[in-house]
């Protein structure tokens, strides 16, 4: 028997007991145990000499340093869980656990050795190409093993993944058997290929002993103590971990967990891959992506065995849905705590609703519909009879339970029964809103959406709302950086999405897609001290998980959801297009497009716009092109040629943003006499009565936020206040303020938080200008309570013209009041519509051109689209002004804008139905000419591209025709002449 050098050394200087310990370890521990501790001879020596201390102590410290902790423990159920709890919030980079095969000498318990390392590498260390490579001989050994395990894995992929492992933890790669590292590479690749979540369970044999091996990969694990939650799952299911090797690395963008576990049931129950226990284990492990281990349902119900983890996650989803559907109208009655207590205080009602949901959507259930109807009737009666003797509280909770019932009964498909998910998705029939009642929906637009989809994730939730079958609109993620922000944002979330989607529908009148919007609130509380990298990791986790959930329920085959675990009560394709909005980064745009193509969604990469293979809104300023075209037409109506005459302008949104930044670029390039008197964004506000320095503005435009503006460039009377420039003075938060005095000196001061926000919030109302473009900022900044602050003491507006570049910046009530006060106001649905028009043409390019063809012709195609945008904006601006004059001011500008949208959308709806009912007409004269007229010149004039139009799906042909004909009927027609012509045709038919 060969003892390790470390143990032989310990034996020479120790007692007979130590030598016996050394022999026992050699016989009872796996050979991998000694390899895993090969770099820790002193720890092994301590174990040999001191192992008998475990007869009187629960654990023995073998090594304890800043970045490493090694312990020997008495094995008992929960011992590993207790150790991980003691590790606390330290970020693990590596963990190793190993058990003896039999009890320790003189004891009834086995030995358990635990090794923890705390040496996580930053993203930059992984992307550093100058780091030393993997030694050639080691690399050959590993890749040779990998060729046996995964012969089809491309060498380039293997090299890349091995390099990432090496840069994260070269010691472990060097010490581990090549076969284990090869399996890690395979697991890493499978995790990537499966969207960041992969689990493999199989039986293996080791030294003649049958074992169950579980490999688990999680891209961007949800928290630093993720391993603790995994071990809790094993412990709760009475599954012991015999050996484990767990790495938490970074791929250069976010963390990645790679775990290898050798496990067995403590009671001897079989853990074969197809057993009920194995399926439960898979379900619980994957559910760690959705269930927060700090929430009430986890702490009080899951860990206590009341319910499994997936049911607890569903309860949390019930709470989030009911809260957001009820609080937007009555936040005082249906606050988050009120909704939570309705479920938490009455677990029997929560369990009843869970049973109802499972019965409706369990794909394995026989006679599902009959069972569901019976249980629905029973649950409805329970809700109606709910009575605790507290009338006011009972009414609130009955409403909450009724809302949950509507949620279950009107969900048409969900991915709840898909095991390998990272978020939950529920596609609903919006008619549930009618049943909810006007007292809870009176603050929403009257038009009912076509679809509502609710998403729930561990760190956020939200909605996609669409107003037509083919719909498009942006995906916005609101980052709430503390608990108060999270609750406040969630209170108004549903109304915000609904209003934005409705506005988008009015805006989308020029294109074949109806309007939609997707808004999520992300809980970033607790990350204040962690830095931007941690916040981005959570953002990407949320967005990637939601994207996969979206594809779970919307990827179809022959009109039905492809995944058989999704019960589909809708039964049709759903072409939904997404655009990037707030907190959607370029890398995520490409990731969403790639994932959609890989999973087979019917739009492929066309699911999202602003890709590399697309038209980037910020690069080409497509939204701002429309905003500035509106400004040009309306200001000309006021006698001001913005390209030649002097005028003043104030705007919100920063120079680094898409809409405001490109508005500034156009102003600085094309309007030489424009004076930008005020710019305000999330970082600062800058005011100069004579116009902010143009050269300084040009320097930071599309490059930096406003806090990058040099205050030294302010003119007399100018000032800057900094939202980002703050410091603490005791408990007081102070913000930097810089002012240029009339004598030319620059004065800097630090003002208290209240004074800062008072001045910051007032500037957009009080600064006078000829034109105001709100091109950024939160919705409802100007509302029914503060609109009068926009008026000067004489009752006239501080800016006579407002062109809304930002969505819902001004509420409908405030718009009406401002127009009564004399403001010419062009609302968001008209003024900033060109962004979505551009995205529509990007998707058309995705459908008709290859990526190579698009990139080869991109500049020409974008030029064609920009010309279309200018025409669409100009046509509508002139039509609004013309109709306002025709109505002699009896209708407001925004009312006319709404009527134009309604007219076009009404035509669109009728035309879409007509062409989908008569698909054979789409490609025949004169309809084909109208179809081609909608397209950019490149697609019209190039024969090879023009011929491909006939390949478009019928829904798309019908939608394009409906959009083109519907818009031209409104923009180019004369209502009196058209009415007369209709009468003439009617009489001709009657008299024939």
N, C-alpha and C positions, 0 to 999 in steps of 0.2 A: 504494500500500500504506500503510495507516494503522498507524503504530507507537504503542504506548501512551505516555502522557506520561512515565512513569517511564523507559522505555527511551530516549526522545528526550533526556531530561535526561542520562542516563548517556552517551549517544553524544557529546553536545556536549563532555563533559569527559574523554573517553577516546580511545583510539587507533583506528586503522582496524580493528583486529581486533575491538574491542568493537562497532563499528558493524556489522561483518559478523555478529557473534554475534547482534545484535539482529534483523537481517533473517532470519537462519537460524531463530531462535526463532519469529518471526512466521509463517514458512512451515511449520515442522515441528511446532509444538505446536497442540493443539486450542484453538479459541476459548474453550472452557470452562476451560482452564488459566489464561488471563488473568483470567477472571471470578473464579476461585477464589483468585487472589492480588491481587485489586484493592485489598484493604486492606493490602497489604504492598509498597508501591512501593520501599522500600529493599532488600528481598529481591530483587526483580526487577532492580534496578540492580546489585546485587552479582553476580547471575548473569550479566548482560550483560558486566560488566567482567572477571569471574574465571573464566568457563566453561572457558577453556583450561587452567586448573590441573588439570582432571580428566584431562588427558593423563598426569599424574604422580601423581594421588591418587585414592583410591577414592570419596571423597565431599567435598563442599564445604558448609560450614555457611552458610546464608543468613540464618537468624535463630535465636537461641537465648535464650529467656527462660523465666521460671518456668512459664508456662502455654502456651508455644508453641515448637515446634522445626520448622524448615524446612531441608531438605537437598537438594542436587543430587547425584546419584550416577551412577556408571558402571553402566549396566544390564547385568546378567548374571544367569543363573539363581540364585536364592537371595538376591539383593541385598536385596530387601524383607524377607525373612525375617530376614536378619542385622540390619537396622535395627530391626525390632520386638524382637529379642532384646536389642539395646543399650538400647532404651527401658526394658526391665526391667519392674518391677512398678508403674510409674506408670499411673494410671487414665486411659485415653483417652476423651475426649468427642467427638473428631472426627479423622478421618484422610482425607487426600486423596493420591492417587498419580496421576501422569500421565507418559506416555512420549512421546518424539518419534517421528515417523513414519519417520525414517531415521537413520543414524549421525551422530554429531557431526562437525564439520569436522576433518579430519586424523585421524580415529579409525575403528575398525571397530564400536564399540559405540554404542548409542543412549543418549540422556539420559533419566534417570528423576528426577523431582522428587517429594519426599515431604514432606507437611505433617502434623504431629501437634499436637493441642491437648489440654490437660490441665485442663479447667475444668468438671468434672462438677458439676451442681447437686444439692443435697439435695432429698429428697422434699418438704419443707415449702415450698420455693421454687415448686414446681409447683402445689401446692394453694392458694397465696396468690392470692386473687381480686383483690387490689388492684394487682397488677402491670400495667404499661401494656399496652394491647391492640395487636394487629397494626394497622399503619397501613391506613386504609380502602382507599386505592388499590392497595396491594400485595395486600391480601386479595382484592380484586375480580379482580385479574389471576390470582392463584393459583386461585381458585375457578372462574374461567372455563375455565382449562386442565383443571381436575379434572372439570368437567361433560362435557368431551369424552372424557376417559379413563374415567370411571366415572359415567355419567349417572344410575344408580340409587342412588348413595350418598346417604343422607339428609343434608340440609343441616346438621341439628343435629350429626350425627356428624362431618361435615367440619369444622365450626366448632370442635368440641371438640378434635379431633386437631391441627388447625392451631395452636390456642392452646397445646397442650402442646409442640409443636415450637418455637414462638416463645419460650416461657418458658425452654426449655432452651438454645436457641442462636439468639438474635435476629439475630446478625451473619450466620450462614449462611443463614437464611431471607431476609434482606435482599439478600445478594449472589448467591444462587443464581438461575438462571433460573426463572421461575414454573412452567414445565413440570416441572422436576426436583422442585421442592417438591410439586407436585401428585402426581407419581408416588410421592413419599415418603408422602404422606397415604394414597394407595391401598394402598401396601405395609403401612403401619401398621395400617390397617383389616383387611387380609387376614390379617395376623399375629394380630390379636385374634380374628377370626372362625374361625381355624384352630387355636385353642388355644395360641397362642404360638409356633408354628413354621410358617413358610411360605416356599416357594422358587418363584420364577418364572424360567424360562429361555426366552429367545426371541431370534430374529434381528432385528436392527434395522439401519438404514442411517444413517450419519452422514457428511455432506459427501461423499456418493457412495461411501463405503467401507462394505462389509457387516461388521457386528460381531455378536458374541454378547453379549447383556446378561443378567446374572444379578442378580435382586433377592432378597435374603435377609433375613427378619425373624425375630428370636428374642426372645421375651419372657423376661426374666430370664436373660440369658446366664450360663453356669456359672462364669466367672471373669473377673477384670479383664483378663487378657491373652488374651481370647477371640479377638481378631483374629489374634493370632500363630498360634493353632491352625488357623484358617481358611486363612491364607496357607500354612501347612505342607501342607495338603491340596492346594491349587493347585500348589505346588512339586513335591510327590510325584507328582502325575499329569501333570507336565510341561506345565502350563497356565500361560501368562503373563498377568499382569494389565496390560492396556494403560492403563486409567484406573479409578479407584475413588473413591467418596465414601461414607464410613462415619460414621454418627452413633451414639453411645451416649448415650441420653437416660434420663430417668426419667419414668414415667407417674404419679408421685405415690405409688406403692406399691413398685415395684421397677424395676431398670434395663430398658432395651429397646434392642436392637441393630437398626439399619436400615442395610443395606449395598447399595450399587449398584456392580456390578463389570462392566467391559467386558473380555472375555477372549478368548484364542485359544490353540490348542495350539501349542507351540513347534515341533513337527515337522510342522505343517500338517494334522494329523488333524481331521476334521470334528467340530464341536461342536453339531450340530443337536439339538433337544430329544429326538428319539426314538432317538438313537444310543447304542451301548453305553457310550461314553465319558461322554456326558451323564448316563446313569443311574448310572454309577459315581460321578461327581462329586456328584450329588444324594444318593446313599447316604452318601458319606463326609462331606459337609457336615452332613447331619442327624445322623449318628452322633457328631458332636462333642458332642452333648447327653448322651451316655451314656459315652463313652470319656474317661477322665481322661488328660490329656497328660503327667502325671507318673508314671504307673504303669509297671511293668516291661514289660507287653505292648506298650504304645505305644512306649516308648523303645527297646526291644531288638528288637521284631518289626515293628511298623508302619513306623517311620521307616527301618528297614533293608530294607523290601520283602519280609519273610518272609510277611506276611499282610495283608489289608486291615483297615481299622478295625473293621468290623462283626464280623469273626471275633474280633478281639482283645477286643471288648466281650463277646462270648459266652463266651470263655475266662474272663474275669473273673466272669461270672455262674456258670459251672461252679464256680469256686473258692469263691464265696460260698455256693452251695447245698451243696456237699460239706462245707465247713467247718461251717456251721450245723446240718447234719443229723448230723454225727458228733461234734462237740466237746461238745455238751450232755451226753453220756454219758461220753465219754473225752477230756477237754480236753488231757490230757498227751500223748496219742498223736496227736491230730488238731488241733493248734493251727493258727492261720492260716498261719504260715510253713511248717509241714509240708505243708499242702494246696497252698499256692502252689508249693513246690519240686517237688511231684509233677508239676505241669503245666509249670513253667518249665524244669526240668532235662531234660525229655523232650518236646521240641516235636513229635517224630514221633507220640507217643501223643496229644498234644493235637490234632494235625491229623487223626488218625484219628477221634477223637470228634467233631470238627467236621464231618467228611464224613458221619458217621452221622446227626448232627442235621439237616444240610442235606438229606440224602436223605429223611428222614422227613417233613420239613415244607415242602420246596420246592413251591409251588403250580404251577409250570410244568413239573415233571418228569413225563415219560411213564413208565408202568409203575412208578410210585413204590413200591408195596408190595413187589413182587418184588425190586426193587433194594435196598430197605431190609432185607428179611429176609436177603438174601445178605450184605450188609455187616454186619448185626447179628451173624450167626454168625461172620464173620471177626473182628470186633472183640472178641466174647466170648472167642474162642480166644486172641487176643493178650493180653488181660487175664489169662486163666488161666495163660498161659505166661510171663508177665512175670518175669524173673529176672536180676538184676544180680550175684548172688553175695553180696548182703548180706541175709540172711534176714529179720532183724527189720525193716529198712527196706522190703524188698520186700513184706512182709505188710501194712505200713501203706499203701503205695502201691497195692497190689492192691485193698485195701478202698476207697480213694479212687476208683480207676477204676471199680470195681464200682458204687459209689454214683452216679457220673456216668452209667454205663450205665443204671441204674434210672431216673435222672432223665430221660434221653432217651426210653427205651422206655415210660415211664408218663406222660409229658406228653401231654395230649389235644388241646391247642391252644395256640398262641403267636402273638404279634404280631411275631416276629423279622423276617418278610419285609415288614412294613409299613414303608415308608421313613420317613414323616414322624412318627416316634415320639420320645418323650423319656425313655422307660423301657421295659424288657423285662418281659413278663408270660408266665407259664407255668402253665397249669391242669393239675394232676396228678390221677391216680387214686391215692388214698391207700393202695391195697393194696401199693404198693412198700415200705411200712414193714414189712410181714410178711416180705418177701423180704430186707430189710436185716438182719433177725435180732434176736432178743431181747437178745443181748449188747450191741446198740447202741440199743435202744429200751426197756430195762427201767425207765427212769426216767419213762416216759410213762404216762398213763392207758391202761387196756387197751382201751377202746372206740375203734374205728377211725372217723375222721371220714368225712363224706360227700364232702368236697372239700378239696383243699389247693391254694392258688395262691401261687406264688413271684414276687416282684417284685424287679427289680434296676435301680438307677439309678446315676448317676455319684456321687452323694453319700450313697447309702444303699441298703439292701435289707431285705426282710422278707417276711412271710407273711400271707395271709388263710386261716384254717382254719375250716370250717363243719361242723356235725354233722347237718345235714338239708338237704333240697332248698331249701325256703324258710328262710333263716337270717338272723339279724340279731345285731349286736354292735358294739362301739365300735372306732374306729380310733385307735390310740395311736402317737405318734412319740416315741421316746426320743432326746433330743439328747445325743450324746457329745461332750464339749468338748475331749478330747485323745485321742491314739492309744490309750493304755492303756484308757480308758473304752470306746472303740469296739470293741476286741478283746474285752474282758471281757464287754461286753453282747452281742456277737455270739456268743460261746461258748455262752451260755445262751438265746439268742433263740428257737430253735425250741421248746424245752421251755416257755418262758414263754408263747408264743402258744398252744401246744397245751393247757396247763393252764388258761389263761384262757378259751379257747374251750370247753373241756369244762365248766368252772365255769359259763360263760354258758349252756350247754345245760341244765344242771341248773336254773339260775335261770329260764330261759325257759319253764318248764313251764306257766305260766298263760296263755301267748299262742300264737298260731298259728305264730310263727316259731321254728325251732330256734335253737340258740346258735352264735355264731361270734365271732371276734376277729381284728383286724388289727393287727399291730405292726411298725413299721419302726424301724431304728436309723439315725440320721442322723449322719454324720461332720462335726462342726463344728470339728474341730481346725484351727488356723491362723487362726481368727476371733476369738481372745481379745482382740486389740487393736482389732478393727474395729467393735465396738459392736453393739447389738441390731438395728439396721437391717439390717446384713449377715447376721446370723444368721437373721432373719425372711425375708430374700430367699432364702436357701438352703432354708429350710423350705418356703416356698411353691413353689419350683422342684421340690423333691422331691415334694410332695403333689400338685401339679397334673399333673406328668409321670406319676406313678403312676395318678392318676385316668384320664387319657387312655389309658394302657396297659390298665387295667381295662376300659374301655369298648371298646377294640379287640377284646377276646376275648369279652366278655359281651353286646355288643349284637347281637341276633339278629333274623332275619326268617324266619317259619315254622319256628322251632326250630333254624335253622342260623346260624352267625356271618355277619353281613351282609357284612363285608369279605372279598372273594374271595381276598385274599392270605393269609388265615388258614385253614390246613387244619384242619378240625374233625372230630376222631375221637369227639366226645361226642354232638353232634347233638340238643340240646334247650335250651329256655329255662332260664336260671338266675337266679331272682329273689333277689338278695342285697341286704339292707338294711344300711346302715352308720349308726353313731351316733358323735357326736363324743366324743373322749376326750383324753388328755393331749396338749397342744400342737396342738390343732385350734382355730383362731381363727374368730370369727364370719364374717369375710369369706370365708374358705376354704369354710365350710359353704355359703354362698350360691353361691359359684363352682362347687362340685361339683354342687349341685342344678341350676344353670343349664346346665352342660355336659352333664349327663345328659339333660336335656330336649332340648337342641339336637341331641345325637347320636342320639336316638331309643331310648334304653335303655327296656326294657319297663316299668320303674317310674317313669320320668320324674323329677320332683322328689322322688318318694318314695324315691329311693335313700338319702337321708340325713335324719336327724331334727334337731331343734333349730334349724330355720330360722326366719326371720321369719314365714313361712307355716308355723308349727309351734308346738311347746311347748318353750320354752327351759328346760332342766333347772335351770339356776342361778336363773333368774328365779322359777320356781314351786317350786323345792325338791322335785322329785318323788322323787328317790332318798332324800333325807333324810326325807320323809314316811313312807316305808316303814321306814327305820331306826328312827325315833323311835316308830313304832307298835309295832315289835318290842320296843323298850326299855320302852314303857308296859306291854305285856302281861307281859313277863318280870319286871319289877320289881314289878308287882302280885302275881305269884306269890310274891315274897319279902316281901310285906306292905307294900310302899312304893307309895303313890299319887304318882307323880312330879308331878302337877299341884297337890298340896296339901302333901305331906310333905317335910321336908328330906332331901337326899341329896347325895353328892359324886360328881363325874364327872371323868375325865381323857380326853382325846382327842388323836389325831394328825390332821394336816391343818390347814391354816391358816384363819383367819377369812375370807380372801379367796377360798377355794376353794368349789367347788360343794357337795360333801357335808358337809364339816366346817363351812363357813360357814352353811349352812342348818340344820344340827343346832344350832349356836349360836343362830341366830335363833329357832328353835322353843323351845329351852331358856329363852332370855331373855324370850320373849313369854309362854310358857305354863307355865313351871315356876318360880314366884317364889322358891322356897326351895332351888333347885339351887345348889350350890357347884362352880364349875369350877376345880378345883385345878391342872390342868395342861393346857396347849395346846402342841403341838409341830408345827412345819412346816419347810419347807425353808429358811426364813430365820432362825428363832430358836426358842427354847423359853422358856416363861414358867410359873413355878410359884408358887403361893401357898397355904399350908396352910389358910387360912381362905376361900379362893375368890378368884379374880381379880376385880378391880373390875368390876361389871356394867355401869356406865355407860361405862367405857373400852372394854370388850369390845363393847358395842353400837355405839360410835362407829366402830369399825374393821370390824365384821362385814359381810361382803359388799362391803367397800370397799377394804381394804388387807390385805397379808400381816401376819403376826404381828410382824415387826420394826417395824410402825407403832404398836404398843402402847407407851404412855408408861411407862417404868420408875418414874417418880415416883408412879404409882398402885399400886405394890406395897405389900402389907401386911407386918407383921413376919414375918420368916422367908422372905419371898418372894424370888425371884431371876429374872433373865433372862440368857440367854447368846445372843449374836448370831452366826449363821453368816455373815451378810452384813457385819457390822461388823468388819472386820479391817484390820490394818496390818502393815507389814514393819519388822522391827528387824534390820538386817543381812540375814542369810539366813533368819531365823526369822519364821514367820507367827504373828501374835498375834490373838486374838479378844476382843471386848469382853464383859465380865461385870459385871452390876450386881446388888447384893444389898441388901435392906432388913434392917438389923441389928435385934436385939431392943430396942436403945435408940432406935429410930426413925430413925436416920441411914441415908443411902443411900451405899453404898460401891461405887465403880467400880474395876475392875482389868482388866488385859489378860493373858490366859492363853495359853500355848503351844498349838499345834495339837493335839498329842497329848492334853493335859489337857482341851481343849475337847471333842474328840470322845468322850473317855471319859465325861465328865459328860453330854453331849448324848445319847449312846446309852443311858445307864443310866436316864434319868428315866422312860421309859415302863414300865420293869420295876419300879422301886423305889417310885415315888410311890403311896401308898395311896388308894383311892377305892371307892365302892360300885358304880360302873359304869365300864367302859372301852369307848369307841367308837373303834377305829382307823378313821378316815375319810379317810386319806391316807397316803402313804408308799410306799416301794418294796416289791414282792412279796417274801415270805419274810423279812421283818424278824425275826419270831419263828420259830425253826426248831428242829430236833431237837438242835442243839448248845447253844442258849442259853435254852430255855424255862424251865429251873429258876431262872433269874434273876428270873422273875416271881413266885416264891414268897418269902414272908417267912421269917425264921429259924425260925419254928415250923412251917413246912411249909404254911401256908395261903396262898392266892393274895393278891396285892396288890390285886386287884379280883375279887370273886366272880362278877361277871356281865360277859361280853364280847359285844357286838353288833358284828359285823364290817361296817363300812360301806365298807371298801376291799377290793378284790379280792386274794385270795391273800396277804394281809398275814401270815397265820399258816400254816405248812405243815401238811399232814395229820398228820404224826407229832407235831408240837407240839400240835395240837388235841387229839389223843387223850390225850397226857400231861397237859395242863392239865385236861381233864375228869376224869381219874382223881384229880387233886389237888383236885377239888371245884368247878371252875369250871362255871357254866352258860354254854355257848358257843353262840351262834347264828351259823352260818357265813354267808359272803358270798352263796352261792347262794340263801339264803333271805332274809337280812336286807336286802340292798341290791337286791333284784330289781325294785323299783318303778320304777327309772329306765328299764329296758328295757321294762317294761309300758307306761309312758307313751309311749315312742318307738313302740311298736307301734300305739297308738291315734292317734298323730300320722300314721302312714303310712295307717291306715284313713281318716282325714280327707282326706289327699291323694288317695286313690282315689275318695272319694265326694263331696267338696265342691270347688267352685271356690275359688280363692284369695280372691276377694271374699266368698264365702259364709262361708268359715272365719273371716276377719278380722271380719266382722260379728257372728259368733256365738262368737268365741273365748273370752271369759270364761265363758260358760255351758258351753261344751264342756270347758274346762279344769276347771271346778268338778265336772262329771260324772266326769271322769277321776280327779281327786283322791279322790273318794268311792270309786271302784273300787279305787284303790291302797290306801286304808285298809282296805277289806274284804279284799282279797287278802292283805295283810300280817297282819292280825289272824287270818284263817282259818288261815293256816299256822302262826303262832306258837302258837295254842291247840292245833292238832292235834299239833305236836311235843311240847308239854308233856303233852298227854293220853296220847300213845303212850309217852312216857318213863315216866309213872306206871304205865301198863298193863304195861310190861315190867319194872317194879320195878327200874329202873336197870341192867338187863342189856344195854341198848343205849345208846350215847352219843347226845347231842343231834344231833351231826353225822352219825352213822350213820342216825338216823331221818330227818334232812333229806335225805340222799342217797337213802334208800329211797322217800320221798315223791316226789322228782323222778323216780326210776327208774320208779315205778308209773305216774305221770302220763304220762311219755314213752313207756312201753310201750303204754299205752292209746292215746296220740296216734298212734303208728306204725301200730297196727292199724286205728284209725278212719280215718286219712288214706288208707291203702290201700283201705279199704272204700268211702269216698266218692268217691275218684278212679276206682274201678272201677264205681261206680253213681252217676254225676253227676246223673242225673234225680231222685234222692231228696233232693238238698240243699235244694231250695226247697219241699218238700212237708211237710205236718204228719207228725210233731211236730218234724221237724228244723228247719223254718224258725223255729219259736218259740225253739229253742235258739240258732240263728244270731243272732236279734235280741237275745236275752238277753245275748249277749257284748258288745253295742255300748253306748256311752254313751247316756244317756236322750235327748239331743237327736236322735240318729239313730233311736232307737226310736219316738219320739212324733211327729216331724214327718213327715207322709205323703210330702212331696216328696223327703225324704232316704231314708226307709225303702224306697221303691220302687226306689231305685238299687242296693240290695244285690244284686238279681238280675243286675246288669251286671258284677259282679266276675268275674274269671277263675275257671274251675273249680278250679284249684289253690288259689286263695285261699278259695273257699267251703268246700272240703274241709278245708283247714287250720284255718279258724276253727271249724268244727263239731268237728273232732278235738280242738282245744284246749279248747273250752268243755265238751264232754261228758267228756273225759278228766279235767279238773281237778275237775269237780263229782262224778264218781264217787269220787274220793279224799277231797276235803274234806268232803263232806256225807254219805257213806255210813257205815253201821255194819257192820264187817267180819263179825261173827258173824251178824247178821240177813241180810246179803246172801248169805252162804254158805248159810244155811238156805233162803233163797228160791231159790237156784240148784239145790239138791238137790230142792226141791219141784217146780220146773219140769221138771227132768230126769225125775223119777219119773212126773210126769203124762204126759210124752211116751212113756215106756217102757210105761206101763200102759194107754195109750189103745188 
